[in-house]
Each structure stands twice: as C-alpha cells, then as structure tokens.
C-alpha cells in the first residue's frame, strides 16, 4: 500500500463509535482497514481521529477554486469536497451577455479577477475546467437565477411558456452534464422573480433526473416559516428531494423560534418528504451589500439600479422600504444599520469603511445611514460585501442537532475581511460544538459533515471510511483541533489538523499545504455514481 495510517481512532462517517485501526491507502482508494498493516509510507496516527474528508454542502468557491487552485482555505480545515453553484447564482450555463451581468452582480461574492480566462459557457464545460486541476473535489448545482437571467432576462415578470420550456431544457441539460441538482436564491434578483409554480416546473425536471433542490428561500427574517413551508410545498408537488441551504432563523423576529422550524420539517418528513439541510456554526451572515435592496429597485440590472439610486425621489422610496417597512431583499425586516457591517470593498477610497457598521460610518461622516449605503453602492458599482449580525445562538444549536443536518460554510473567500466561516467552519464544529459545549458527540458530528452529506449528493464510494471507498481523509487531534480565523483576522488556518488526503494524495502533510491538485469534478449520474 502507498500509505498506512497506523493506530488511528476511526470515526467512519456513519455515526458509529470510533474504533482503533490501521487504514491503508493504495492509489485513490482505501485498500484495507485492520491491524499490523504495512506500506511504503507509515503515518503514526496515534492520538488522532481519522475521518472521511469533510463535505462543504454550501460553498461559494466557484471562481476562487480556479484563481487559487491550491485552495488552502478549505483543505486546511479538512474539506475534500464542496458543492458549488449555490444560491441560484453562478457562472454556468451562460451566454456572453448573461456572463457579463453575473460578473458584475457577483463581484462582492467572488471578485471579478482581471485577466481571468472565462473559457466555458455550459455546465459541462465548467466541470471540464475544474478537471484541469483543483485541490478538492467539487459538485455543482444548476443555478436557477442564472437560468432565469439567460431565458427571461432581468425583468420582474412571469416567464412565458416558451421561456419556461427553455429553462426546463437548461435544467435537464445541466443535470445530464453532471450537475447534482438545482439551487435558488429567492432573495436575489432575478431568481426571486420566479413564482411558486415556476419553481415547481423546474424542480419536476430536477427530480426526474435524480437531483435535489437546494433553495435559499424567500426570507430568513419576517415570514421565515412561511418561506420554508413554500419550499416544502414545491418539493412535494414536484416529487423532488429538498435540501435547505443555510437553514437559519435570523433577525430579532425569529429569536428562539428554531423549534417551530424543526417541527415543520419533522411533519413533512413524517409525511414522506425527502429533506435535509445545512448550516454554518456562526451567528452573522454575509452577502453582497446590494442584496438589501428591494427587488423592484434591482430590476433590469446594474445600470438600471444605479440610475434609480441616483434619482432623489426614487432613492427616498427605496429608503422608506428598507428602513421602515422591510424590503424583500432584506428578508422583510426593517434594517438596523448598526448590524450591517461592510467587510469588503473594491475601491481604495472606501477601505476606511471596512470593519465598521453602516451606522458607525454614517455617524462619522455626518450623514444618514441610508445615504451612506446608497453612495457606497454607486461608488463600488455593487462590488462591496457585508456582514449581517442577525443570528441567535439558541437557534444555531437547535438546528445543528437535527438528524437531517449537514455542514456548509457558505464561505466567501474574497474581500478585505471575509466572514471567518470560509476558513473555520469545520474545525469550529469540532472545537466549540463537540469538545467545548457538547452539543454534538464526536462520531455524530463527523457523520453530519461526511456520510450524511455524501448520501444527499449520491456520491457512491465516498463519504465513509470503508474499504474500496475513495481515500478522501482527514486526521485531526480531538483535543487541539480548533478554528483560528476571526472576524478581524479571517484568513487563518485551523490548528490540530495535520493530514488531509484528497483521492489518496496529501493536500495537508504534517500540517503543511502541499499544493497538490488531486481533486476533480464529481458528476452526478442517474443511479448515484460520481
């Protein structure tokens, strides 16, 4: 065997109690699990837990995995697979016009790197691009908002039957080319313009092709339970498996309401629904700053939105909706500018705003918060990002205990101070919520982050420590593993994770990144192989 990990405590991803064993790897597979194994390389795994590599069920690495293929942010925390194409907005399938619009809209998530080679248009071509060399494995979801942009444009109107047929065909083609399912971002334009019936029509195609639907639904603030309920109804009507993206209950209106969400999900499960969910183990959320705008204000794209913000009467109408009634882009909750923190800008003249709330920066500037917000949007051409300090610890803990729970970082890798979840999600689960608080047991937590996720993705031969399975492995010290990324200093590698192997190749070796590019796309096939 190429490598033998000797004397590890094996947490196999099923939730079973860890056991002591040697694990041998040959090529890209786990060859043998036993005792007294020998191989060309022996790694002393005494005192370490050996687990399947972690699966990030909600990642925004769509561009950065190509720009920085070594992908230290993820491999250093034990991630060996991530799911791209999230929140209904990504870069395949596209045409030239749609790609240009998405590059502008998503700059706050992914940057718009100068000189980057955009040499794909279809889902299959994007997956081919990943296969030219990436550090981790990657699955992809067809983004419903991008589909709508491609078929309907940026207008807030129902799709015609012909346009709906085009979107159905795009979904079918994307899944045939290897996508694992479809995502939505229903507080983001233009995906949020879709009706329930339109979503059902698309999810019917997803279900027929063996995929799953992963929505960022219509609101995590006011009306959150109804928004979750709408997605359950869509999945039921479409006969499509459902995976809730970052299934949080945020803002003051939802403090302590996680049990109501879990009861809703449990009733649906009892009725036969196929539901799973992911969360990140932090309280603040993060997105691009312009996401807070009402959907009508963002109709027509970047230039049309800037024109509205430059008109004083329209600007006042937008202000009233954001601050007084609650816009659909801001989850129906009137914005408290004290909890909206700018954490990334693209223009040097705005760097002084980073790390401060809109309220604080407006106070320093002597102008109303909404005016500063609008001015930053125009100055940045929507390239700024923000943190939203709107979470509740009791909700986070309750939801992660649910038996359908998986882990997803929702990590944005760009900006001056990206949310630390991009670098710290998985070690934080193990350090804070297993070792320190005991919210989850170690074996149970590993199952949440590995085997359960692989089952949702239909990754045959992945997600467990089992003979003949892919050698996607992480070894960590259960007594010292921890996240070191903070909001002030977010780009910090985890501690206590000395080894990470992707397809049998070391990505982290004795605590050091190797730069190996052993990952590849995981293409969904009907029947569940990848």
Secondary structure as UniProt FT lines:
FT   STRAND          3..11
FT   STRAND          19..26
FT   TURN            27..28
FT   STRAND          29..34
FT   STRAND          41..44
FT   TURN            46..47
FT   STRAND          49..52
FT   STRAND          54..56
FT   TURN            62..63
FT   HELIX           64..67
FT   TURN            68..70
FT   HELIX           72..75
FT   TURN            76..78
FT   STRAND          79..84
FT   TURN            87..88
FT   HELIX           96..105
FT   HELIX           107..110
FT   TURN            114..115
FT   HELIX           123..130
FT   TURN            131..132
FT   STRAND          137..143
FT   HELIX           144..151
FT   HELIX           161..176
FT   TURN            177..178
FT   STRAND          181..185
FT   TURN            186..187
FT   TURN            189..190
FT   HELIX           191..193
FT   HELIX           196..208
FT   TURN            209..210
FT   STRAND          212..216
FT   TURN            222..223
FT   HELIX           224..238
FT   STRAND          241..244
FT   TURN            245..246
FT   HELIX           252..254
FT   TURN            255..256
FT   HELIX           258..270
FT   TURN            271..272
FT   STRAND          275..279
FT   STRAND          285..288
FT   HELIX           289..292
FT   HELIX           295..298
FT   TURN            299..300
FT   HELIX           302..309
FT   HELIX           312..320
FT   HELIX           321..325
FT   HELIX           328..330
FT   TURN            331..332
FT   HELIX           337..339
FT   STRAND          340..344
FT   HELIX           348..353
FT   TURN            354..355
FT   STRAND          356..357
FT   HELIX           358..365
FT   HELIX           369..380
FT   TURN            381..382
FT   STRAND          385..388
FT   HELIX           393..400
FT   TURN            403..404
FT   STRAND          405..407
FT   TURN            416..417
FT   HELIX           421..428
FT   HELIX           429..436
FT   HELIX           442..449
FT   HELIX           451..457
FT   TURN            460..461
FT   TURN            467..468
FT   STRAND          473..476
FT   TURN            478..480
FT   STRAND          499..502
FT   TURN            503..504
FT   STRAND          505..509
FT   TURN            510..511
FT   STRAND          512..513
FT   TURN            526..528
//
